[in-house]
Amino acid sequence: METARYRANGYLTAADVARQLGIGTTTLRRLEGKLFDPVARRGTRKIRLFTPEQVKSIRETLKEKTRLFSDTELIPLQEVARQAGCAESTLRRFKGKELPPGQLLAHPRKTWGFTPEEVPQIVAWVKKRIRARRRRRNLSRDELVKSPDVT
């Protein structure tokens, strides 16, 4: 009830702000006092309450001082695997060795992300390496099936 009253007055709770910024509530609490001024805590439960103006200033500070909200949009590993036509585990296994290393994403789900420039490289690598291996494997199976049983 207490949070509903504050939300009706235009305030945002720490969970609301974290959701809007795309970070965790723990991260938001850790950044408080380091990247932005401590916020008011009100009510019997001492809830952190933010104004929309504070959220804007926090967002701008995060853009300037962290890698959050970067201009380059990262494509999640699942999407890259779907485009390449292979399993996610294949990309994870060769990531950083024969494939670009990517960047770890923490929001909305912990996964790896790749830049739009890296995705075509990965797709081409999969076509060249993995699909060729599948064709060789299928050919050898077909040869075993077709060859007469010699005893």
DRENTORKOL-3810 file (N, C-alpha, C; in nm, 4 decimals):
REM DRENTORKOL-3810
@n.u->0.0813; n.v->-0.1193; n.w->0.0000; ca.u->0.0000; ca.v->0.0000; ca.w->0.0000; c.u->0.0857; c.v->0.1258; c.w->0.0000
@n.u->0.1936; n.v->0.1185; n.w->0.0750; ca.u->0.2794; ca.v->0.2355; ca.w->0.0874; c.u->0.3403; c.v->0.2730; c.w->-0.0477
@n.u->0.3895; n.v->0.1725; n.w->-0.1226; ca.u->0.4501; ca.v->0.2011; ca.w->-0.2531; c.u->0.3457; c.v->0.2511; c.w->-0.3522
@n.u->0.2243; n.v->0.2001; n.w->-0.3466; ca.u->0.1191; ca.v->0.2455; ca.w->-0.4373; c.u->0.0902; c.v->0.3937; c.w->-0.4164
@n.u->0.0921; n.v->0.4377; n.w->-0.2924; ca.u->0.0673; ca.v->0.5791; ca.w->-0.2625; c.u->0.1790; c.v->0.6659; c.w->-0.3211
@n.u->0.3032; n.v->0.6214; n.w->-0.3065; ca.u->0.4147; ca.v->0.6979; ca.w->-0.3608; c.u->0.4130; c.v->0.7000; c.w->-0.5130
@n.u->0.3812; n.v->0.5871; n.w->-0.5734; ca.u->0.3736; ca.v->0.5819; ca.w->-0.7199; c.u->0.2641; c.v->0.6737; c.w->-0.7717
@n.u->0.1534; n.v->0.6820; n.w->-0.7003; ca.u->0.0448; ca.v->0.7715; ca.w->-0.7402; c.u->0.0891; c.v->0.9175; c.w->-0.7360
@n.u->0.1841; n.v->0.9494; n.w->-0.6490; ca.u->0.2355; ca.v->1.0865; ca.w->-0.6387; c.u->0.3485; c.v->1.1141; c.w->-0.7373
@n.u->0.3821; n.v->1.0165; n.w->-0.8226; ca.u->0.4820; ca.v->1.0380; ca.w->-0.9259; c.u->0.6211; c.v->0.9895; c.w->-0.8914
@n.u->0.6393; n.v->0.9271; n.w->-0.7777; ca.u->0.7709; ca.v->0.8757; ca.w->-0.7401; c.u->0.7893; c.v->0.7357; c.w->-0.7975
@n.u->0.9152; n.v->0.6984; n.w->-0.8115; ca.u->0.9496; ca.v->0.5646; ca.w->-0.8599; c.u->1.0323; c.v->0.4933; c.w->-0.7543
@n.u->1.0054; n.v->0.3662; n.w->-0.7335; ca.u->1.0839; ca.v->0.2874; ca.w->-0.6381; c.u->1.2139; c.v->0.2422; c.w->-0.7044
@n.u->1.3036; n.v->0.1875; n.w->-0.6261; ca.u->1.4318; ca.v->0.1398; ca.w->-0.6792; c.u->1.4098; c.v->0.0302; c.w->-0.7829
@n.u->1.3134; n.v->-0.0568; n.w->-0.7598; ca.u->1.2850; ca.v->-0.1641; ca.w->-0.8567; c.u->1.2351; c.v->-0.1061; c.w->-0.9887
@n.u->1.1505; n.v->-0.0033; n.w->-0.9818; ca.u->1.1004; ca.v->0.0608; ca.w->-1.1042; c.u->1.2142; c.v->0.1240; c.w->-1.1831
@n.u->1.3010; n.v->0.1952; n.w->-1.1120; ca.u->1.4125; ca.v->0.2643; ca.w->-1.1770; c.u->1.5092; c.v->0.1629; c.w->-1.2376
@n.u->1.5412; n.v->0.0588; n.w->-1.1639; ca.u->1.6325; ca.v->-0.0433; ca.w->-1.2147; c.u->1.5762; c.v->-0.1077; c.w->-1.3413
@n.u->1.4478; n.v->-0.1343; n.w->-1.3421; ca.u->1.3831; ca.v->-0.1938; ca.w->-1.4594; c.u->1.3928; c.v->-0.0984; c.w->-1.5784
@n.u->1.3687; n.v->0.0304; n.w->-1.5559; ca.u->1.3758; ca.v->0.1286; ca.w->-1.6647; c.u->1.5173; c.v->0.1428; c.w->-1.7197
@n.u->1.6160; n.v->0.1355; n.w->-1.6309; ca.u->1.7552; ca.v->0.1529; ca.w->-1.6724; c.u->1.8169; c.v->0.0244; c.w->-1.7271
@n.u->1.7535; n.v->-0.0879; n.w->-1.7014; ca.u->1.8064; ca.v->-0.2149; ca.w->-1.7496; c.u->1.9202; c.v->-0.2678; c.w->-1.6644
@n.u->1.9189; n.v->-0.2356; n.w->-1.5369; ca.u->2.0194; ca.v->-0.2857; ca.w->-1.4441; c.u->1.9484; c.v->-0.3501; c.w->-1.3265
@n.u->2.0206; n.v->-0.4196; n.w->-1.2433; ca.u->1.9626; ca.v->-0.4823; ca.w->-1.1261; c.u->1.9478; c.v->-0.3831; c.w->-1.0117
@n.u->1.8606; n.v->-0.4153; n.w->-0.9180; ca.u->1.8407; ca.v->-0.3268; ca.w->-0.8034; c.u->1.9660; c.v->-0.3197; c.w->-0.7165
@n.u->2.0376; n.v->-0.4299; n.w->-0.7061; ca.u->2.1616; ca.v->-0.4292; ca.w->-0.6289; c.u->2.2629; c.v->-0.3353; c.w->-0.6936
@n.u->2.2729; n.v->-0.3386; n.w->-0.8245; ca.u->2.3635; ca.v->-0.2490; ca.w->-0.8959; c.u->2.3246; c.v->-0.1041; c.w->-0.8718
@n.u->2.1964; n.v->-0.0767; n.w->-0.8765; ca.u->2.1487; ca.v->0.0593; ca.w->-0.8516; c.u->2.1878; c.v->0.1058; c.w->-0.7115
@n.u->2.1712; n.v->0.0198; n.w->-0.6128; ca.u->2.2077; ca.v->0.0559; ca.w->-0.4754; c.u->2.3588; c.v->0.0769; c.w->-0.4621
@n.u->2.4371; n.v->-0.0046; n.w->-0.5314; ca.u->2.5833; ca.v->0.0096; ca.w->-0.5239; c.u->2.6310; c.v->0.1395; c.w->-0.5883
@n.u->2.5620; n.v->0.1816; n.w->-0.6941; ca.u->2.6012; ca.v->0.3050; ca.w->-0.7629; c.u->2.5586; c.v->0.4293; c.w->-0.6858
@n.u->2.4645; n.v->0.4133; n.w->-0.5959; ca.u->2.4154; ca.v->0.5268; ca.w->-0.5173; c.u->2.5295; c.v->0.5815; c.w->-0.4313
@n.u->2.5529; n.v->0.7106; n.w->-0.4443; ca.u->2.6616; ca.v->0.7735; ca.w->-0.3713; c.u->2.7922; c.v->0.7739; c.w->-0.4475
@n.u->2.8042; n.v->0.6899; n.w->-0.5513; ca.u->2.9252; ca.v->0.6872; ca.w->-0.6342; c.u->2.9013; c.v->0.7635; c.w->-0.7645
@n.u->2.7980; n.v->0.7243; n.w->-0.8379; ca.u->2.7674; ca.v->0.7912; ca.w->-0.9643; c.u->2.6583; c.v->0.8965; c.w->-0.9507
@n.u->2.5793; n.v->0.8874; n.w->-0.8477; ca.u->2.4741; ca.v->0.9870; ca.w->-0.8262; c.u->2.4519; c.v->1.0039; c.w->-0.6766
@n.u->2.3930; n.v->1.1165; n.w->-0.6410; ca.u->2.3690; ca.v->1.1480; ca.w->-0.5001; c.u->2.2718; c.v->1.0480; c.w->-0.4383
@n.u->2.2882; n.v->1.0191; n.w->-0.3100; ca.u->2.1920; ca.v->0.9304; ca.w->-0.2425; c.u->2.0510; c.v->0.9885; c.w->-0.2505
@n.u->1.9560; n.v->0.9006; n.w->-0.2686; ca.u->1.8178; ca.v->0.9458; ca.w->-0.2843; c.u->1.7454; c.v->0.9424; c.w->-0.1500
@n.u->1.6326; n.v->1.0130; n.w->-0.1467; ca.u->1.5523; ca.v->1.0193; ca.w->-0.0244; c.u->1.4917; c.v->0.8832; c.w->0.0051
@n.u->1.4871; n.v->0.8498; n.w->0.1334; ca.u->1.4235; ca.v->0.7256; ca.w->0.1769; c.u->1.3075; c.v->0.7665; c.w->0.2645
@n.u->1.1899; n.v->0.7223; n.w->0.2245; ca.u->1.0687; ca.v->0.7672; ca.w->0.2933; c.u->0.9840; c.v->0.6497; c.w->0.3390
@n.u->0.8950; n.v->0.6811; n.w->0.4312; ca.u->0.7985; ca.v->0.5831; ca.w->0.4792; c.u->0.8519; c.v->0.5011; c.w->0.5944
@n.u->0.7663; n.v->0.4156; n.w->0.6441; ca.u->0.8038; ca.v->0.3324; ca.w->0.7583; c.u->0.9062; c.v->0.2265; c.w->0.7192
@n.u->0.9049; n.v->0.1879; n.w->0.5922; ca.u->0.9998; ca.v->0.0865; ca.w->0.5448; c.u->1.1251; c.v->0.1483; c.w->0.4840
@n.u->1.1352; n.v->0.2794; n.w->0.4844; ca.u->1.2513; ca.v->0.3522; ca.w->0.4301; c.u->1.2790; c.v->0.3137; c.w->0.2844
@n.u->1.1771; n.v->0.3272; n.w->0.2020; ca.u->1.1846; ca.v->0.2928; ca.w->0.0608; c.u->1.2612; c.v->0.4018; c.w->-0.0136
@n.u->1.3526; n.v->0.3625; n.w->-0.1020; ca.u->1.4219; ca.v->0.4599; ca.w->-0.1870; c.u->1.3235; c.v->0.5091; c.w->-0.2912
@n.u->1.3073; n.v->0.6399; n.w->-0.2984; ca.u->1.2128; ca.v->0.6979; ca.w->-0.3930; c.u->1.2861; c.v->0.7944; c.w->-0.4856
@n.u->1.2620; n.v->0.7778; n.w->-0.6151; ca.u->1.3257; ca.v->0.8591; ca.w->-0.7182; c.u->1.2212; c.v->0.9422; c.w->-0.7895
@n.u->1.2618; n.v->1.0608; n.w->-0.8334; ca.u->1.1753; ca.v->1.1418; ca.w->-0.9191; c.u->1.2135; c.v->1.1124; c.w->-1.0634
@n.u->1.1258; n.v->1.1401; n.w->-1.1591; ca.u->1.1613; ca.v->1.1180; ca.w->-1.3001; c.u->1.2855; c.v->1.1974; c.w->-1.3426
@n.u->1.3061; n.v->1.3156; n.w->-1.2852; ca.u->1.4240; ca.v->1.3956; ca.w->-1.3177; c.u->1.5517; c.v->1.3256; c.w->-1.2707
@n.u->1.5457; n.v->1.2644; n.w->-1.1539; ca.u->1.6613; ca.v->1.1906; ca.w->-1.1035; c.u->1.6941; c.v->1.0720; c.w->-1.1936
@n.u->1.5912; n.v->1.0055; n.w->-1.2430; ca.u->1.6124; ca.v->0.8909; ca.w->-1.3322; c.u->1.6820; c.v->0.9366; c.w->-1.4600
@n.u->1.6400; n.v->1.0524; n.w->-1.5142; ca.u->1.7052; ca.v->1.1044; ca.w->-1.6344; c.u->1.8524; c.v->1.1342; c.w->-1.6089
@n.u->1.8809; n.v->1.1977; n.w->-1.4960; ca.u->2.0203; ca.v->1.2309; ca.w->-1.4666; c.u->2.1038; c.v->1.1043; c.w->-1.4423
@n.u->2.0457; n.v->1.0032; n.w->-1.3794; ca.u->2.1169; ca.v->0.8762; ca.w->-1.3584; c.u->2.1456; c.v->0.8099; c.w->-1.4922
@n.u->2.0469; n.v->0.8126; n.w->-1.5815; ca.u->2.0655; ca.v->0.7536; ca.w->-1.7145; c.u->2.1800; c.v->0.8235; c.w->-1.7886
@n.u->2.1829; n.v->0.9561; n.w->-1.7836; ca.u->2.2892; ca.v->1.0315; ca.w->-1.8507; c.u->2.4258; c.v->1.0000; c.w->-1.7895
@n.u->2.4312; n.v->0.9900; n.w->-1.6580; ca.u->2.5565; ca.v->0.9581; ca.w->-1.5904; c.u->2.6045; c.v->0.8182; c.w->-1.6296
@n.u->2.5123; n.v->0.7229; n.w->-1.6359; ca.u->2.5486; ca.v->0.5871; ca.w->-1.6769; c.u->2.5991; c.v->0.5841; c.w->-1.8208
@n.u->2.5378; n.v->0.6648; n.w->-1.9088; ca.u->2.5837; ca.v->0.6708; ca.w->-2.0475; c.u->2.7261; c.v->0.7232; c.w->-2.0560
@n.u->2.7564; n.v->0.8238; n.w->-1.9755; ca.u->2.8881; ca.v->0.8862; ca.w->-1.9813; c.u->2.9971; c.v->0.7999; c.w->-1.9192
@n.u->2.9681; n.v->0.7365; n.w->-1.8071; ca.u->3.0727; ca.v->0.6736; ca.w->-1.7278; c.u->3.0781; c.v->0.5217; c.w->-1.7355
@n.u->2.9820; n.v->0.4587; n.w->-1.8021; ca.u->2.9823; ca.v->0.3129; ca.w->-1.8121; c.u->2.9590; c.v->0.2714; c.w->-1.9570
@n.u->2.9588; n.v->0.1397; n.w->-1.9806; ca.u->2.9316; ca.v->0.0883; ca.w->-2.1149; c.u->2.7828; c.v->0.0651; c.w->-2.1384
@n.u->2.7013; n.v->0.0953; n.w->-2.0390; ca.u->2.5571; ca.v->0.0802; ca.w->-2.0583; c.u->2.5076; c.v->0.1813; c.w->-2.1599
@n.u->2.4047; n.v->0.1470; n.w->-2.2312; ca.u->2.3409; ca.v->0.2345; ca.w->-2.3294; c.u->2.4374; c.v->0.2751; c.w->-2.4404
@n.u->2.5288; n.v->0.1884; n.w->-2.4770; ca.u->2.6227; ca.v->0.2223; ca.w->-2.5837; c.u->2.5468; c.v->0.2319; c.w->-2.7153
@n.u->2.6057; n.v->0.3037; n.w->-2.8086; ca.u->2.5410; ca.v->0.3246; ca.w->-2.9374; c.u->2.5334; c.v->0.1966; c.w->-3.0193
@n.u->2.6316; n.v->0.1097; n.w->-3.0033; ca.u->2.6300; ca.v->-0.0150; ca.w->-3.0788; c.u->2.5381; c.v->-0.1154; c.w->-3.0100
@n.u->2.4439; n.v->-0.1618; n.w->-3.0827; ca.u->2.3495; ca.v->-0.2602; ca.w->-3.0315; c.u->2.4114; c.v->-0.3984; c.w->-3.0451
@n.u->2.4120; n.v->-0.4737; n.w->-2.9373; ca.u->2.4674; ca.v->-0.6084; ca.w->-2.9409; c.u->2.3570; c.v->-0.7097; c.w->-2.9684
@n.u->2.3897; n.v->-0.8080; n.w->-3.0486; ca.u->2.2937; ca.v->-0.9121; ca.w->-3.0856; c.u->2.3210; c.v->-1.0334; c.w->-2.9979
@n.u->2.2180; n.v->-1.0841; n.w->-2.9276; ca.u->2.2398; ca.v->-1.1959; ca.w->-2.8353; c.u->2.2840; c.v->-1.3241; c.w->-2.9058
@n.u->2.3536; n.v->-1.4071; n.w->-2.8317; ca.u->2.4061; ca.v->-1.5335; ca.w->-2.8823; c.u->2.2960; c.v->-1.6200; c.w->-2.9431
@n.u->2.1802; n.v->-1.6226; n.w->-2.8805; ca.u->2.0703; ca.v->-1.7066; ca.w->-2.9307; c.u->2.0296; c.v->-1.6646; c.w->-3.0715
@n.u->2.0231; n.v->-1.5336; n.w->-3.0947; ca.u->1.9845; ca.v->-1.4838; ca.w->-3.2262; c.u->2.0926; c.v->-1.5148; c.w->-3.3303
@n.u->2.2183; n.v->-1.5013; n.w->-3.2927; ca.u->2.3286; ca.v->-1.5313; ca.w->-3.3846; c.u->2.3266; c.v->-1.6793; c.w->-3.4217
@n.u->2.3038; n.v->-1.7652; n.w->-3.3226; ca.u->2.2974; ca.v->-1.9095; ca.w->-3.3498; c.u->2.1810; c.v->-1.9414; c.w->-3.4433
@n.u->2.0686; n.v->-1.8749; n.w->-3.4239; ca.u->1.9528; ca.v->-1.8967; ca.w->-3.5109; c.u->1.9860; c.v->-1.8553; c.w->-3.6542
@n.u->2.0508; n.v->-1.7393; n.w->-3.6712; ca.u->2.0871; ca.v->-1.6926; ca.w->-3.8052; c.u->2.1895; c.v->-1.7852; c.w->-3.8704
@n.u->2.2811; n.v->-1.8377; n.w->-3.7900; ca.u->2.3858; ca.v->-1.9247; ca.w->-3.8443; c.u->2.3361; c.v->-2.0669; c.w->-3.8686
@n.u->2.2262; n.v->-2.1043; n.w->-3.8057; ca.u->2.1735; ca.v->-2.2389; ca.w->-3.8234; c.u->2.2513; c.v->-2.3432; c.w->-3.7456
@n.u->2.2962; n.v->-2.3072; n.w->-3.6260; ca.u->2.3705; ca.v->-2.4032; ca.w->-3.5446; c.u->2.3263; c.v->-2.3885; c.w->-3.3987
@n.u->2.3782; n.v->-2.4734; n.w->-3.3150; ca.u->2.3436; ca.v->-2.4703; ca.w->-3.1731; c.u->2.4240; c.v->-2.3616; c.w->-3.1020
@n.u->2.3668; n.v->-2.3080; n.w->-2.9947; ca.u->2.4357; ca.v->-2.2067; ca.w->-2.9143; c.u->2.5651; c.v->-2.2623; c.w->-2.8568
@n.u->2.5640; n.v->-2.3890; n.w->-2.8191; ca.u->2.6828; ca.v->-2.4497; ca.w->-2.7589; c.u->2.8009; c.v->-2.4506; c.w->-2.8565
@n.u->2.7721; n.v->-2.4626; n.w->-2.9863; ca.u->2.8791; ca.v->-2.4591; ca.w->-3.0866; c.u->2.9480; c.v->-2.3237; c.w->-3.0852
@n.u->2.8695; n.v->-2.2177; n.w->-3.0812; ca.u->2.9275; ca.v->-2.0838; ca.w->-3.0800; c.u->3.0020; c.v->-2.0576; c.w->-2.9499
@n.u->2.9464; n.v->-2.1058; n.w->-2.8380; ca.u->3.0145; ca.v->-2.0866; ca.w->-2.7092; c.u->3.1501; c.v->-2.1571; c.w->-2.7081
@n.u->3.1557; n.v->-2.2759; n.w->-2.7685; ca.u->3.2781; ca.v->-2.3548; ca.w->-2.7672; c.u->3.3907; c.v->-2.2860; c.w->-2.8448
@n.u->3.3586; n.v->-2.2233; n.w->-2.9581; ca.u->3.4617; ca.v->-2.1637; ca.w->-3.0424; c.u->3.4762; c.v->-2.0130; c.w->-3.0220
@n.u->3.3944; n.v->-1.9543; n.w->-2.9347; ca.u->3.3988; ca.v->-1.8108; ca.w->-2.9086; c.u->3.5340; c.v->-1.7752; c.w->-2.8472
@n.u->3.6000; n.v->-1.6761; n.w->-2.9083; ca.u->3.7297; ca.v->-1.6335; ca.w->-2.8584; c.u->3.8464; c.v->-1.7111; c.w->-2.9167
@n.u->3.8193; n.v->-1.8245; n.w->-2.9783; ca.u->3.9267; ca.v->-1.9037; ca.w->-3.0403; c.u->3.9233; c.v->-1.8785; c.w->-3.1905
@n.u->3.8238; n.v->-1.9364; n.w->-3.2561; ca.u->3.8102; ca.v->-1.9175; ca.w->-3.4004; c.u->3.7050; c.v->-1.8128; c.w->-3.4338
@n.u->3.6280; n.v->-1.7743; n.w->-3.3348; ca.u->3.5224; ca.v->-1.6742; ca.w->-3.3538; c.u->3.5519; c.v->-1.5511; c.w->-3.2688
@n.u->3.4890; n.v->-1.4363; n.w->-3.3009; ca.u->3.5076; ca.v->-1.3170; ca.w->-3.2174; c.u->3.4653; c.v->-1.3444; c.w->-3.0732
@n.u->3.5296; n.v->-1.2801; n.w->-2.9767; ca.u->3.5007; ca.v->-1.3097; ca.w->-2.8361; c.u->3.3634; c.v->-1.2640; c.w->-2.7887
@n.u->3.3081; n.v->-1.1584; n.w->-2.8463; ca.u->3.1794; ca.v->-1.1087; ca.w->-2.8013; c.u->3.1914; c.v->-1.0365; c.w->-2.6685
@n.u->3.0782; n.v->-0.9916; n.w->-2.6163; ca.u->3.0737; ca.v->-0.9227; ca.w->-2.4877; c.u->2.9664; c.v->-0.9864; c.w->-2.4021
@n.u->2.9929; n.v->-0.9924; n.w->-2.2733; ca.u->2.8970; ca.v->-1.0511; ca.w->-2.1817; c.u->2.7851; c.v->-0.9519; c.w->-2.1556
@n.u->2.6623; n.v->-0.9955; n.w->-2.1756; ca.u->2.5445; ca.v->-0.9137; ca.w->-2.1460; c.u->2.4834; c.v->-0.9642; c.w->-2.0165
@n.u->2.4382; n.v->-0.8724; n.w->-1.9342; ca.u->2.3785; ca.v->-0.9135; ca.w->-1.8077; c.u->2.2290; c.v->-0.8876; c.w->-1.8039
@n.u->2.1775; n.v->-0.8130; n.w->-1.9003; ca.u->2.0359; ca.v->-0.7789; ca.w->-1.8955; c.u->1.9761; c.v->-0.7940; c.w->-2.0323
@n.u->1.8609; n.v->-0.8454; n.w->-2.0572; ca.u->1.7666; ca.v->-0.8960; ca.w->-1.9584; c.u->1.8001; c.v->-1.0353; c.w->-1.9094
@n.u->1.8886; n.v->-1.1055; n.w->-1.9808; ca.u->1.9323; ca.v->-1.2376; ca.w->-1.9385; c.u->2.0811; c.v->-1.2465; c.w->-1.9580
@n.u->2.1500; n.v->-1.3161; n.w->-1.8715; ca.u->2.2952; ca.v->-1.3270; ca.w->-1.8853; c.u->2.3271; c.v->-1.4125; c.w->-2.0066
@n.u->2.3915; n.v->-1.3518; n.w->-2.1039; ca.u->2.4261; ca.v->-1.4198; ca.w->-2.2280; c.u->2.5407; c.v->-1.3439; c.w->-2.2937
@n.u->2.5851; n.v->-1.3907; n.w->-2.4073; ca.u->2.6893; ca.v->-1.3225; ca.w->-2.4828; c.u->2.6265; c.v->-1.2462; c.w->-2.5966
@n.u->2.6858; n.v->-1.1331; n.w->-2.6314; ca.u->2.6354; ca.v->-1.0515; ca.w->-2.7404; c.u->2.7462; c.v->-1.0207; c.w->-2.8398
@n.u->2.7061; n.v->-1.0010; n.w->-2.9644; ca.u->2.8011; ca.v->-0.9726; ca.w->-3.0713; c.u->2.7554; c.v->-0.8479; c.w->-3.1463
@n.u->2.8509; n.v->-0.7725; n.w->-3.1990; ca.u->2.8178; ca.v->-0.6525; ca.w->-3.2753; c.u->2.7608; c.v->-0.6932; c.w->-3.4106
@n.u->2.6869; n.v->-0.6038; n.w->-3.4755; ca.u->2.6340; ca.v->-0.6370; ca.w->-3.6087; c.u->2.7426; c.v->-0.6683; c.w->-3.7109
@n.u->2.8632; n.v->-0.6155; n.w->-3.6916; ca.u->2.9731; ca.v->-0.6454; ca.w->-3.7834; c.u->3.0256; c.v->-0.7875; c.w->-3.7633
@n.u->3.0176; n.v->-0.8396; n.w->-3.6424; ca.u->3.0696; ca.v->-0.9732; ca.w->-3.6134; c.u->2.9756; c.v->-1.0846; c.w->-3.6591
@n.u->2.8466; n.v->-1.0560; n.w->-3.6663; ca.u->2.7477; ca.v->-1.1601; ca.w->-3.6988; c.u->2.7720; c.v->-1.2215; c.w->-3.8367
@n.u->2.7926; n.v->-1.1418; n.w->-3.9436; ca.u->2.8193; ca.v->-1.2062; ca.w->-4.0737; c.u->2.9463; c.v->-1.2914; c.w->-4.0738
@n.u->3.0480; n.v->-1.2509; n.w->-3.9975; ca.u->3.1696; ca.v->-1.3312; ca.w->-3.9871; c.u->3.1385; c.v->-1.4671; c.w->-3.9242
@n.u->3.0566; n.v->-1.4652; n.w->-3.8212; ca.u->3.0217; ca.v->-1.5887; ca.w->-3.7521; c.u->2.9399; c.v->-1.6798; c.w->-3.8423
@n.u->2.8417; n.v->-1.6217; n.w->-3.9126; ca.u->2.7574; ca.v->-1.7007; ca.w->-4.0025; c.u->2.8428; c.v->-1.7641; c.w->-4.1124
@n.u->2.9362; n.v->-1.6866; n.w->-4.1688; ca.u->3.0240; ca.v->-1.7407; ca.w->-4.2735; c.u->3.1120; c.v->-1.8521; c.w->-4.2183
@n.u->3.1616; n.v->-1.8352; n.w->-4.0965; ca.u->3.2447; ca.v->-1.9389; ca.w->-4.0351; c.u->3.1654; c.v->-2.0673; c.w->-4.0161
@n.u->3.0410; n.v->-2.0547; n.w->-3.9707; ca.u->2.9572; ca.v->-2.1730; ca.w->-3.9496; c.u->2.9316; c.v->-2.2432; c.w->-4.0818
@n.u->2.9006; n.v->-2.1663; n.w->-4.1856; ca.u->2.8774; ca.v->-2.2278; ca.w->-4.3171; c.u->3.0010; c.v->-2.3031; c.w->-4.3647
@n.u->3.1156; n.v->-2.2422; n.w->-4.3452; ca.u->3.2395; ca.v->-2.3023; ca.w->-4.3944; c.u->3.2803; c.v->-2.4243; c.w->-4.3125
@n.u->3.2767; n.v->-2.4123; n.w->-4.1823; ca.u->3.3339; ca.v->-2.5147; ca.w->-4.0962; c.u->3.2327; c.v->-2.6214; c.w->-4.0540
@n.u->3.1255; n.v->-2.5791; n.w->-3.9917; ca.u->3.0313; ca.v->-2.6735; ca.w->-3.9314; c.u->2.9477; c.v->-2.7439; c.w->-4.0371
@n.u->2.8941; n.v->-2.6685; n.w->-4.1305; ca.u->2.8092; ca.v->-2.7317; ca.w->-4.2315; c.u->2.8894; c.v->-2.8262; c.w->-4.3204
@n.u->3.0152; n.v->-2.7933; n.w->-4.3481; ca.u->3.1003; ca.v->-2.8841; ca.w->-4.4263; c.u->3.1220; c.v->-3.0132; c.w->-4.3489
@n.u->3.1407; n.v->-3.0026; n.w->-4.2193; ca.u->3.1600; ca.v->-3.1207; ca.w->-4.1352; c.u->3.0332; c.v->-3.2075; c.w->-4.1371
@n.u->2.9163; n.v->-3.1417; n.w->-4.1324; ca.u->2.7904; ca.v->-3.2181; ca.w->-4.1379; c.u->2.7784; c.v->-3.2931; c.w->-4.2694
@n.u->2.8141; n.v->-3.2253; n.w->-4.3793; ca.u->2.8045; ca.v->-3.2908; ca.w->-4.5098; c.u->2.8966; c.v->-3.4119; c.w->-4.5163
@n.u->3.0201; n.v->-3.3972; n.w->-4.4663; ca.u->3.1134; ca.v->-3.5103; ca.w->-4.4657; c.u->3.0573; c.v->-3.6247; c.w->-4.3827
@n.u->3.0011; n.v->-3.5921; n.w->-4.2683; ca.u->2.9464; ca.v->-3.6952; ca.w->-4.1799; c.u->2.8294; c.v->-3.7654; c.w->-4.2478
@n.u->2.7412; n.v->-3.6898; n.w->-4.3123; ca.u->2.6261; ca.v->-3.7498; ca.w->-4.3797; c.u->2.6693; c.v->-3.8344; c.w->-4.4988
@n.u->2.7719; n.v->-3.7896; n.w->-4.5717; ca.u->2.8203; ca.v->-3.8689; ca.w->-4.6844; c.u->2.8745; c.v->-4.0026; c.w->-4.6378
@n.u->2.9498; n.v->-4.0023; n.w->-4.5314; ca.u->3.0072; ca.v->-4.1275; ca.w->-4.4837; c.u->2.8966; c.v->-4.2224; c.w->-4.4358
@n.u->2.7917; n.v->-4.1682; n.w->-4.3742; ca.u->2.6791; ca.v->-4.2542; ca.w->-4.3330; c.u->2.6083; c.v->-4.3132; c.w->-4.4544
@n.u->2.5886; n.v->-4.2290; n.w->-4.5572; ca.u->2.5237; ca.v->-4.2771; ca.w->-4.6786; c.u->2.6068; c.v->-4.3861; c.w->-4.7464
@n.u->2.7389; n.v->-4.3708; n.w->-4.7474; ca.u->2.8252; ca.v->-4.4710; ca.w->-4.8074; c.u->2.8159; c.v->-4.6032; c.w->-4.7334
@n.u->2.8047; n.v->-4.5960; n.w->-4.6007; ca.u->2.7916; ca.v->-4.7196; ca.w->-4.5238; c.u->2.6600; c.v->-4.7895; c.w->-4.5532
@n.u->2.5567; n.v->-4.7137; n.w->-4.5717; ca.u->2.4255; ca.v->-4.7726; ca.w->-4.5994; c.u->2.4235; c.v->-4.8325; c.w->-4.7381
@n.u->2.4839; n.v->-4.7636; n.w->-4.8367; ca.u->2.4788; ca.v->-4.8081; ca.w->-4.9754; c.u->2.5753; c.v->-4.9239; c.w->-5.0040
@n.u->2.6851; n.v->-4.9299; n.w->-4.9332; ca.u->2.7846; ca.v->-5.0315; ca.w->-4.9651; c.u->2.7306; c.v->-5.1704; c.w->-4.9289
@n.u->2.7544; n.v->-5.2666; n.w->-5.0179; ca.u->2.7058; ca.v->-5.4023; ca.w->-4.9901; c.u->2.7872; c.v->-5.4639; c.w->-4.8772
@n.u->2.7231; n.v->-5.5460; n.w->-4.8040; ca.u->2.7860; ca.v->-5.6112; ca.w->-4.6902; c.u->2.8782; c.v->-5.7221; c.w->-4.7418
@n.u->3.0086; n.v->-5.7009; n.w->-4.7243; ca.u->3.1070; ca.v->-5.7983; ca.w->-4.7730; c.u->3.1516; c.v->-5.8829; c.w->-4.6559
@n.u->3.1379; n.v->-6.0151; n.w->-4.6712; ca.u->3.1829; ca.v->-6.1053; ca.w->-4.5641; c.u->3.2778; c.v->-6.2070; c.w->-4.6147
END
